[in-house]
Amino acid sequence: RKNVLKYDEVLNRQREVIYGERRRVLEGEDLHEQIRHFMDDTIEAYVTAETSEGFPEDWDLDRLWGAFRQLYPVKVTIEELEEAAGDRAGLTAEFIIESIKEDIHEQYEAREAQLGSEIMRELERRVVLSVLDRKWREHLYEMD
């Protein structure tokens, strides 16, 4: 009984946090900086996962670029980064991360210039709300 009460308290607190986030989104708060952080965190996670072992010559950059292409239309190429680093051996995870972050932000800004700021902010709200709701439902399913 005591455990059920603790479980309910934890779930209620989580619900308050999620509903607070949803309210922020629905009330039209500017999510642009949060989206930038999401992009940066995602890029860092992808690069770190692919480059954490071995030497640059061993990294499967084709697979990494394939993962990036699932996220956005990557403009920077592996060859361009190798050339900037001197060769494949000169690449570092940090250099790849910074280069891809710069590229993804440029692509995002170009898309915003195409669509306009108002439409882009609405898309950001819809995407964040959709992901938040989906993750919350998954969490509730796992808790049951």
OpenMM code with the backbone's topology and positions (N, CA, C; nanometers):
from openmm import Vec3, app, unit

residues = "ARG LYS ASN VAL LEU LYS TYR ASP GLU VAL LEU ASN ARG GLN ARG GLU VAL ILE TYR GLY GLU ARG ARG ARG VAL LEU GLU GLY GLU ASP LEU HIS GLU GLN ILE ARG HIS PHE MET ASP ASP THR ILE GLU ALA TYR VAL THR ALA GLU THR SER GLU GLY PHE PRO GLU ASP TRP ASP LEU ASP ARG LEU TRP GLY ALA PHE ARG GLN LEU TYR PRO VAL LYS VAL THR ILE GLU GLU LEU GLU GLU ALA ALA GLY ASP ARG ALA GLY LEU THR ALA GLU PHE ILE ILE GLU SER ILE LYS GLU ASP ILE HIS GLU GLN TYR GLU ALA ARG GLU ALA GLN LEU GLY SER GLU ILE MET ARG GLU LEU GLU ARG ARG VAL VAL LEU SER VAL LEU ASP ARG LYS TRP ARG GLU HIS LEU TYR GLU MET ASP".split()
positions = [
    Vec3(0.0834, -0.1200, 0.0000),
    Vec3(0.0000, 0.0000, 0.0000),
    Vec3(0.0875, 0.1258, 0.0000),
    Vec3(0.1932, 0.1216, 0.0813),
    Vec3(0.2857, 0.2341, 0.0880),
    Vec3(0.3540, 0.2557, -0.0481),
    Vec3(0.3904, 0.1436, -0.1119),
    Vec3(0.4548, 0.1514, -0.2436),
    Vec3(0.3602, 0.2061, -0.3499),
    Vec3(0.2336, 0.1679, -0.3408),
    Vec3(0.1341, 0.2179, -0.4363),
    Vec3(0.1195, 0.3689, -0.4220),
    Vec3(0.1208, 0.4160, -0.2982),
    Vec3(0.1104, 0.5599, -0.2733),
    Vec3(0.2318, 0.6334, -0.3310),
    Vec3(0.3520, 0.5786, -0.3099),
    Vec3(0.4735, 0.6399, -0.3657),
    Vec3(0.4674, 0.6403, -0.5186),
    Vec3(0.4235, 0.5283, -0.5747),
    Vec3(0.4092, 0.5178, -0.7202),
    Vec3(0.3153, 0.6262, -0.7717),
    Vec3(0.2011, 0.6422, -0.7051),
    Vec3(0.1034, 0.7445, -0.7451),
    Vec3(0.1613, 0.8848, -0.7332),
    Vec3(0.2380, 0.9093, -0.6273),
    Vec3(0.2996, 1.0409, -0.6087),
    Vec3(0.4001, 1.0709, -0.7198),
    Vec3(0.4813, 0.9721, -0.7523),
    Vec3(0.5808, 0.9891, -0.8593),
    Vec3(0.5107, 1.0132, -0.9923),
    Vec3(0.4105, 0.9323, -1.0215),
    Vec3(0.3371, 0.9473, -1.1469),
    Vec3(0.2673, 1.0826, -1.1544),
    Vec3(0.2125, 1.1282, -1.0439),
    Vec3(0.1461, 1.2585, -1.0407),
    Vec3(0.2465, 1.3703, -1.0662),
    Vec3(0.3637, 1.3607, -1.0065),
    Vec3(0.4678, 1.4627, -1.0278),
    Vec3(0.5112, 1.4635, -1.1748),
    Vec3(0.5297, 1.3450, -1.2311),
    Vec3(0.5664, 1.3357, -1.3725),
    Vec3(0.4577, 1.3972, -1.4603),
    Vec3(0.3331, 1.3692, -1.4281),
    Vec3(0.2203, 1.4239, -1.5032),
    Vec3(0.2212, 1.5767, -1.4974),
    Vec3(0.2476, 1.6317, -1.3792),
    Vec3(0.2542, 1.7777, -1.3645),
    Vec3(0.3633, 1.8374, -1.4535),
    Vec3(0.4786, 1.7725, -1.4567),
    Vec3(0.5897, 1.8214, -1.5394),
    Vec3(0.5520, 1.8154, -1.6874),
    Vec3(0.4982, 1.7028, -1.7304),
    Vec3(0.4611, 1.6861, -1.8718),
    Vec3(0.3525, 1.7853, -1.9106),
    Vec3(0.2505, 1.7984, -1.8274),
    Vec3(0.1431, 1.8927, -1.8592),
    Vec3(0.1942, 2.0363, -1.8600),
    Vec3(0.2904, 2.0661, -1.7736),
    Vec3(0.3526, 2.1986, -1.7747),
    Vec3(0.4254, 2.2243, -1.9056),
    Vec3(0.4974, 2.1229, -1.9534),
    Vec3(0.5673, 2.1345, -2.0823),
    Vec3(0.4668, 2.1517, -2.1965),
    Vec3(0.3610, 2.0723, -2.1933),
    Vec3(0.2575, 2.0834, -2.2974),
    Vec3(0.1958, 2.2235, -2.2974),
    Vec3(0.1686, 2.2743, -2.1784),
    Vec3(0.1087, 2.4075, -2.1663),
    Vec3(0.2015, 2.5127, -2.2272),
    Vec3(0.3304, 2.5015, -2.1973),
    Vec3(0.4299, 2.5941, -2.2526),
    Vec3(0.4237, 2.5944, -2.4056),
    Vec3(0.4166, 2.4749, -2.4619),
    Vec3(0.4117, 2.4614, -2.6080),
    Vec3(0.2815, 2.5193, -2.6619),
    Vec3(0.1695, 2.4813, -2.6014),
    Vec3(0.0387, 2.5247, -2.6496),
    Vec3(0.0172, 2.6749, -2.6356),
    Vec3(0.0805, 2.7352, -2.5364),
    Vec3(0.0664, 2.8795, -2.5175),
    Vec3(0.1565, 2.9591, -2.6111),
    Vec3(0.2314, 2.8880, -2.6938),
    Vec3(0.3085, 2.9557, -2.7972),
    Vec3(0.4459, 3.0043, -2.7559),
    Vec3(0.5000, 2.9502, -2.6474),
    Vec3(0.6348, 2.9896, -2.6065),
    Vec3(0.7333, 2.9585, -2.7197),
    Vec3(0.8307, 3.0447, -2.7390),
    Vec3(0.9306, 3.0267, -2.8448),
    Vec3(1.0199, 2.9074, -2.8097),
    Vec3(1.0174, 2.8070, -2.8934),
    Vec3(1.0914, 2.6836, -2.8692),
    Vec3(1.2192, 2.6754, -2.9517),
    Vec3(1.2514, 2.7822, -3.0233),
    Vec3(1.3636, 2.7786, -3.1174),
    Vec3(1.4943, 2.7358, -3.0501),
    Vec3(1.5271, 2.7946, -2.9356),
    Vec3(1.6521, 2.7587, -2.8674),
    Vec3(1.6487, 2.6143, -2.8188),
    Vec3(1.5335, 2.5702, -2.7719),
    Vec3(1.5205, 2.4320, -2.7268),
    Vec3(1.5413, 2.3362, -2.8445),
    Vec3(1.4865, 2.3705, -2.9596),
    Vec3(1.5049, 2.2891, -3.0799),
    Vec3(1.6534, 2.2830, -3.1160),
    Vec3(1.7224, 2.3965, -3.1090),
    Vec3(1.8669, 2.3991, -3.1375),
    Vec3(1.9418, 2.3051, -3.0425),
    Vec3(1.9038, 2.3063, -2.9155),
    Vec3(1.9680, 2.2161, -2.8187),
    Vec3(1.9382, 2.0703, -2.8524),
    Vec3(1.8148, 2.0411, -2.8926),
    Vec3(1.7799, 1.9048, -2.9332),
    Vec3(1.8680, 1.8604, -3.0499),
    Vec3(1.8836, 1.9489, -3.1482),
    Vec3(1.9667, 1.9156, -3.2644),
    Vec3(2.1103, 1.8894, -3.2205),
    Vec3(2.1643, 1.9787, -3.1386),
    Vec3(2.3028, 1.9640, -3.0924),
    Vec3(2.3216, 1.8342, -3.0146),
    Vec3(2.2305, 1.8055, -2.9230),
    Vec3(2.2401, 1.6832, -2.8428),
    Vec3(2.2335, 1.5590, -2.9304),
    Vec3(2.1472, 1.5619, -3.0306),
    Vec3(2.1327, 1.4477, -3.1208),
    Vec3(2.2599, 1.4260, -3.2010),
    Vec3(2.3148, 1.5331, -3.2560),
    Vec3(2.4391, 1.5226, -3.3335),
    Vec3(2.5506, 1.4671, -3.2452),
    Vec3(2.5644, 1.5213, -3.1250),
    Vec3(2.6687, 1.4742, -3.0334),
    Vec3(2.6519, 1.3256, -3.0027),
    Vec3(2.5297, 1.2821, -2.9794),
    Vec3(2.5040, 1.1413, -2.9477),
    Vec3(2.5384, 1.0513, -3.0659),
    Vec3(2.4983, 1.0902, -3.1867),
    Vec3(2.5276, 1.0100, -3.3054),
    Vec3(2.6778, 0.9986, -3.3273),
    Vec3(2.7477, 1.1111, -3.3218),
    Vec3(2.8923, 1.1101, -3.3483),
    Vec3(2.9654, 1.0328, -3.2389),
    Vec3(2.9296, 1.0552, -3.1150),
    Vec3(2.9952, 0.9860, -3.0039),
    Vec3(2.9766, 0.8349, -3.0155),
    Vec3(2.8570, 0.7917, -3.0510),
    Vec3(2.8296, 0.6484, -3.0647),
    Vec3(2.9146, 0.5862, -3.1753),
    Vec3(2.9384, 0.6599, -3.2808),
    Vec3(3.0105, 0.6049, -3.3965),
    Vec3(3.1618, 0.6188, -3.3839),
    Vec3(3.2087, 0.7100, -3.3001),
    Vec3(3.3527, 0.7384, -3.2958),
    Vec3(3.4172, 0.7053, -3.1619),
    Vec3(3.3452, 0.6407, -3.0730),
    Vec3(3.3977, 0.6180, -2.9379),
    Vec3(3.5063, 0.5108, -2.9330),
    Vec3(3.5139, 0.4275, -3.0348),
    Vec3(3.6139, 0.3205, -3.0348),
    Vec3(3.7025, 0.3300, -3.1577),
    Vec3(3.8255, 0.2895, -3.1410),
    Vec3(3.9171, 0.2811, -3.2538),
    Vec3(3.9700, 0.4158, -3.2988),
    Vec3(4.0344, 0.4109, -3.4129),
    Vec3(4.0958, 0.5291, -3.4727),
    Vec3(4.0058, 0.5830, -3.5829),
    Vec3(4.0267, 0.7080, -3.6232),
    Vec3(3.9423, 0.7655, -3.7290),
    Vec3(3.9342, 0.6780, -3.8546),
    Vec3(4.0427, 0.6092, -3.8863),
    Vec3(4.0419, 0.5217, -4.0049),
    Vec3(3.9435, 0.4061, -3.9891),
    Vec3(3.9104, 0.3713, -3.8645),
    Vec3(3.8205, 0.2585, -3.8368),
    Vec3(3.6736, 0.2992, -3.8270),
    Vec3(3.6472, 0.4279, -3.8129),
    Vec3(3.5103, 0.4747, -3.7945),
    Vec3(3.4286, 0.4534, -3.9215),
    Vec3(3.3048, 0.4098, -3.9055),
    Vec3(3.2159, 0.3903, -4.0207),
    Vec3(3.1406, 0.5211, -4.0468),
    Vec3(3.2095, 0.6124, -4.1149),
    Vec3(3.1506, 0.7437, -4.1402),
    Vec3(3.0366, 0.7367, -4.2415),
    Vec3(3.0404, 0.6374, -4.3303),
    Vec3(2.9288, 0.6221, -4.4249),
    Vec3(2.7994, 0.5913, -4.3491),
    Vec3(2.8096, 0.5054, -4.2499),
    Vec3(2.6918, 0.4741, -4.1681),
    Vec3(2.6469, 0.5981, -4.0905),
    Vec3(2.7439, 0.6732, -4.0371),
    Vec3(2.7120, 0.7951, -3.9633),
    Vec3(2.6419, 0.8955, -4.0539),
    Vec3(2.6932, 0.9140, -4.1748),
    Vec3(2.6300, 1.0081, -4.2685),
    Vec3(2.4918, 0.9581, -4.3099),
    Vec3(2.4745, 0.8271, -4.3198),
    Vec3(2.3418, 0.7715, -4.3480),
    Vec3(2.2435, 0.8071, -4.2374),
    Vec3(2.2903, 0.8009, -4.1129),
    Vec3(2.2052, 0.8388, -3.9994),
    Vec3(2.1732, 0.9879, -4.0048),
    Vec3(2.2727, 1.0701, -4.0395),
    Vec3(2.2479, 1.2141, -4.0521),
    Vec3(2.1445, 1.2423, -4.1607),
    Vec3(2.1540, 1.1697, -4.2723),
    Vec3(2.0597, 1.1924, -4.3828),
    Vec3(1.9166, 1.1576, -4.3432),
    Vec3(1.9014, 1.0719, -4.2425),
    Vec3(1.7674, 1.0426, -4.1905),
    Vec3(1.7117, 1.1619, -4.1134),
    Vec3(1.8015, 1.2475, -4.0641),
    Vec3(1.7614, 1.3635, -3.9841),
    Vec3(1.7370, 1.4882, -4.0675),
    Vec3(1.8261, 1.5115, -4.1652),
    Vec3(1.8186, 1.6368, -4.2415),
    Vec3(1.9019, 1.6229, -4.3691),
    Vec3(1.8840, 1.7142, -4.4645),
    Vec3(1.9610, 1.7067, -4.5903),
    Vec3(2.1050, 1.7565, -4.5703),
    Vec3(2.1940, 1.6656, -4.5355),
    Vec3(2.3339, 1.6982, -4.5055),
    Vec3(2.4018, 1.7563, -4.6292),
    Vec3(2.4672, 1.8687, -4.6117),
    Vec3(2.5404, 1.9308, -4.7229),
    Vec3(2.6897, 1.9018, -4.7146),
    Vec3(2.7457, 1.9028, -4.5931),
    Vec3(2.8891, 1.8793, -4.5767),
    Vec3(2.9176, 1.7309, -4.6022),
    Vec3(3.0279, 1.7035, -4.6696),
    Vec3(3.0619, 1.5651, -4.7030),
    Vec3(3.1774, 1.5156, -4.6164),
    Vec3(3.1904, 1.3846, -4.6116),
    Vec3(3.3025, 1.3230, -4.5401),
    Vec3(3.4330, 1.3716, -4.6013),
    Vec3(3.4367, 1.3761, -4.7337),
    Vec3(3.5581, 1.4174, -4.8044),
    Vec3(3.5979, 1.5602, -4.7684),
    Vec3(3.4998, 1.6492, -4.7571),
    Vec3(3.5291, 1.7879, -4.7191),
    Vec3(3.5895, 1.7945, -4.5787),
    Vec3(3.5372, 1.7149, -4.4884),
    Vec3(3.5917, 1.7149, -4.3526),
    Vec3(3.7312, 1.6541, -4.3489),
    Vec3(3.7515, 1.5467, -4.4252),
    Vec3(3.8851, 1.4862, -4.4315),
    Vec3(3.9857, 1.5852, -4.4883),
    Vec3(3.9457, 1.6566, -4.5915),
    Vec3(4.0341, 1.7560, -4.6521),
    Vec3(4.0670, 1.8669, -4.5519),
    Vec3(3.9678, 1.9134, -4.4788),
    Vec3(3.9896, 2.0193, -4.3798),
    Vec3(4.0794, 1.9712, -4.2654),
    Vec3(4.0723, 1.8418, -4.2338),
    Vec3(4.1524, 1.7852, -4.1247),
    Vec3(4.2887, 1.7363, -4.1725),
    Vec3(4.3139, 1.7421, -4.3019),
    Vec3(4.4396, 1.6922, -4.3569),
    Vec3(4.4238, 1.5547, -4.4185),
    Vec3(4.3580, 1.4655, -4.3484),
    Vec3(4.3240, 1.3321, -4.3985),
    Vec3(4.2317, 1.2652, -4.2967),
    Vec3(4.1953, 1.1409, -4.3220),
    Vec3(4.1035, 1.0701, -4.2320),
    Vec3(4.1616, 1.0609, -4.0911),
    Vec3(4.2910, 1.0371, -4.0806),
    Vec3(4.3553, 1.0223, -3.9498),
    Vec3(4.3491, 1.1514, -3.8685),
    Vec3(4.3354, 1.2651, -3.9349),
    Vec3(4.3307, 1.3932, -3.8655),
    Vec3(4.1942, 1.4290, -3.8092),
    Vec3(4.0939, 1.3497, -3.8440),
    Vec3(3.9589, 1.3782, -3.7937),
    Vec3(3.9492, 1.3501, -3.6442),
    Vec3(3.8712, 1.4318, -3.5765),
    Vec3(3.8377, 1.4062, -3.4359),
    Vec3(3.6859, 1.4101, -3.4230),
    Vec3(3.6367, 1.3464, -3.3189),
    Vec3(3.4922, 1.3488, -3.2940),
    Vec3(3.4453, 1.4925, -3.2766),
    Vec3(3.5225, 1.5730, -3.2051),
    Vec3(3.4850, 1.7124, -3.1796),
    Vec3(3.4745, 1.7914, -3.3100),
    Vec3(3.5688, 1.7674, -3.4013),
    Vec3(3.5672, 1.8378, -3.5297),
    Vec3(3.4433, 1.7991, -3.6107),
    Vec3(3.4114, 1.6706, -3.6115),
    Vec3(3.2921, 1.6240, -3.6831),
    Vec3(3.1672, 1.6852, -3.6200),
    Vec3(3.1599, 1.6819, -3.4878),
    Vec3(3.0433, 1.7372, -3.4174),
    Vec3(3.0237, 1.8837, -3.4532),
    Vec3(3.1284, 1.9625, -3.4418),
    Vec3(3.1169, 2.1063, -3.4697),
    Vec3(3.0808, 2.1318, -3.6156),
    Vec3(3.1386, 2.0549, -3.7064),
    Vec3(3.1098, 2.0725, -3.8492),
    Vec3(2.9650, 2.0388, -3.8813),
    Vec3(2.9154, 1.9294, -3.8251),
    Vec3(2.7770, 1.8883, -3.8512),
    Vec3(2.6792, 1.9840, -3.7840),
    Vec3(2.7117, 2.0289, -3.6632),
    Vec3(2.6247, 2.1275, -3.5969),
    Vec3(2.6129, 2.2533, -3.6830),
    Vec3(2.7255, 2.3003, -3.7331),
    Vec3(2.7233, 2.4197, -3.8186),
    Vec3(2.6370, 2.3943, -3.9419),
    Vec3(2.6523, 2.2767, -4.0019),
    Vec3(2.5769, 2.2416, -4.1217),
    Vec3(2.4269, 2.2314, -4.0928),
    Vec3(2.3902, 2.1615, -3.9859),
    Vec3(2.2476, 2.1428, -3.9574),
    Vec3(2.1813, 2.2764, -3.9250),
    Vec3(2.2527, 2.3642, -3.8548),
    Vec3(2.1952, 2.4952, -3.8223),
    Vec3(2.1807, 2.5808, -3.9483),
    Vec3(2.2770, 2.5712, -4.0393),
    Vec3(2.2655, 2.6439, -4.1668),
    Vec3(2.1455, 2.5935, -4.2460),
    Vec3(2.1271, 2.4614, -4.2510),
    Vec3(2.0147, 2.4035, -4.3249),
    Vec3(1.8819, 2.4435, -4.2611),
    Vec3(1.8799, 2.4467, -4.1296),
    Vec3(1.7586, 2.4842, -4.0567),
    Vec3(1.7227, 2.6297, -4.0850),
    Vec3(1.8235, 2.7161, -4.0803),
    Vec3(1.8003, 2.8583, -4.1077),
    Vec3(1.7562, 2.8800, -4.2524),
    Vec3(1.8132, 2.8032, -4.3445),
    Vec3(1.7729, 2.8144, -4.4850),
    Vec3(1.6268, 2.7727, -4.5012),
    Vec3(1.5888, 2.6671, -4.4322),
    Vec3(1.4495, 2.6210, -4.4394),
    Vec3(1.3554, 2.7252, -4.3790),
    Vec3(1.3993, 2.7876, -4.2701),
    Vec3(1.3184, 2.8917, -4.2080),
    Vec3(1.3045, 3.0115, -4.3012),
    Vec3(1.4110, 3.0462, -4.3713),
    Vec3(1.4050, 3.1576, -4.4665),
    Vec3(1.3054, 3.1257, -4.5779),
    Vec3(1.2996, 2.9993, -4.6159),
    Vec3(1.2071, 2.9531, -4.7192),
    Vec3(1.0617, 2.9608, -4.6720),
    Vec3(1.0368, 2.9113, -4.5513),
    Vec3(0.8999, 2.9002, -4.5002),
    Vec3(0.8512, 3.0251, -4.4281),
    Vec3(0.9435, 3.0978, -4.3686),
    Vec3(0.9080, 3.2118, -4.2847),
    Vec3(0.9103, 3.1726, -4.1383),
    Vec3(0.9406, 3.2703, -4.0536),
    Vec3(0.9556, 3.2435, -3.9098),
    Vec3(0.8267, 3.1945, -3.8456),
    Vec3(0.7151, 3.2531, -3.8840),
    Vec3(0.5878, 3.2166, -3.8216),
    Vec3(0.5539, 3.0702, -3.8469),
    Vec3(0.5696, 3.0260, -3.9696),
    Vec3(0.5403, 2.8861, -4.0036),
    Vec3(0.6395, 2.7938, -3.9336),
    Vec3(0.7666, 2.8343, -3.9291),
    Vec3(0.8684, 2.7517, -3.8651),
    Vec3(0.8398, 2.7347, -3.7160),
    Vec3(0.7987, 2.8424, -3.6477),
    Vec3(0.7676, 2.8316, -3.5048),
    Vec3(0.6481, 2.7381, -3.4835),
    Vec3(0.5496, 2.7439, -3.5734),
    Vec3(0.4334, 2.6552, -3.5626),
    Vec3(0.4752, 2.5100, -3.5839),
    Vec3(0.5621, 2.4859, -3.6809),
    Vec3(0.6130, 2.3498, -3.7031),
    Vec3(0.6889, 2.3005, -3.5804),
    Vec3(0.7702, 2.3876, -3.5221),
    Vec3(0.8436, 2.3497, -3.4008),
    Vec3(0.7465, 2.3095, -3.2906),
    Vec3(0.6423, 2.3881, -3.2715),
    Vec3(0.5437, 2.3565, -3.1671),
    Vec3(0.4772, 2.2217, -3.1942),
    Vec3(0.4389, 2.1993, -3.3173),
    Vec3(0.3709, 2.0736, -3.3507),
    Vec3(0.4619, 1.9526, -3.3304),
    Vec3(0.5864, 1.9656, -3.3723),
    Vec3(0.6801, 1.8541, -3.3571),
    Vec3(0.7073, 1.8267, -3.2096),
    Vec3(0.7347, 1.9307, -3.1323),
    Vec3(0.7631, 1.9117, -2.9895),
    Vec3(0.6423, 1.8507, -2.9196),
    Vec3(0.5239, 1.8990, -2.9493),
    Vec3(0.4028, 1.8463, -2.8873),
    Vec3(0.3817, 1.6996, -2.9249),
    Vec3(0.4025, 1.6673, -3.0499),
    Vec3(0.3866, 1.5303, -3.0969),
    Vec3(0.4844, 1.4355, -3.0269),
    Vec3(0.6109, 1.4757, -3.0198),
    Vec3(0.7122, 1.3918, -2.9554),
    Vec3(0.6842, 1.3796, -2.8059),
    Vec3(0.6501, 1.4893, -2.7431),
    Vec3(0.6194, 1.4893, -2.5997),
    Vec3(0.5040, 1.3941, -2.5695),
    Vec3(0.3980, 1.4025, -2.6475),
    Vec3(0.2815, 1.3155, -2.6266),
    Vec3(0.3162, 1.1687, -2.6507),
    Vec3(0.3912, 1.1425, -2.7574),
    Vec3(0.4279, 1.0040, -2.7886),
    Vec3(0.5154, 0.9448, -2.6784),
    Vec3(0.6147, 1.0209, -2.6341),
    Vec3(0.7038, 0.9719, -2.5278),
    Vec3(0.6284, 0.9525, -2.3956),
    Vec3(0.5338, 1.0394, -2.3667),
    Vec3(0.4540, 1.0266, -2.2450),
    Vec3(0.3692, 0.8998, -2.2504),
    Vec3(0.3059, 0.8748, -2.3663),
    Vec3(0.2252, 0.7525, -2.3806),
    Vec3(0.3128, 0.6282, -2.3661),
    Vec3(0.4321, 0.6308, -2.4276),
    Vec3(0.5237, 0.5172, -2.4151),
    Vec3(0.5619, 0.4958, -2.2688),
    Vec3(0.5884, 0.6041, -2.1991),
    Vec3(0.6249, 0.5962, -2.0574),
    Vec3(0.5105, 0.5353, -1.9759),
    Vec3(0.3888, 0.5816, -1.9993),
    Vec3(0.2735, 0.5280, -1.9261),
    Vec3(0.2539, 0.3798, -1.9555),
    Vec3(0.2739, 0.3417, -2.0808),
    Vec3(0.2609, 0.2012, -2.1184),
    Vec3(0.3650, 0.1176, -2.0433),
    Vec3(0.4891, 0.1678, -2.0368),
    Vec3(0.5961, 0.0959, -1.9672),
    Vec3(0.5700, 0.0866, -1.8170),
    Vec3(0.5051, 0.1881, -1.7614),
    Vec3(0.4783, 0.1901, -1.6172),
    Vec3(0.3694, 0.0897, -1.5784),
    Vec3(0.2821, 0.0554, -1.6715),
    Vec3(0.1725, -0.0390, -1.6406),
    Vec3(0.2160, -0.1812, -1.6380),
] * unit.nanometer
topology = app.Topology()
chain = topology.addChain("A")
for resn in residues:
    res = topology.addResidue(resn, chain)
    for name in ("N", "CA", "C"):
        topology.addAtom(name, app.Element.getBySymbol(name[0]), res)
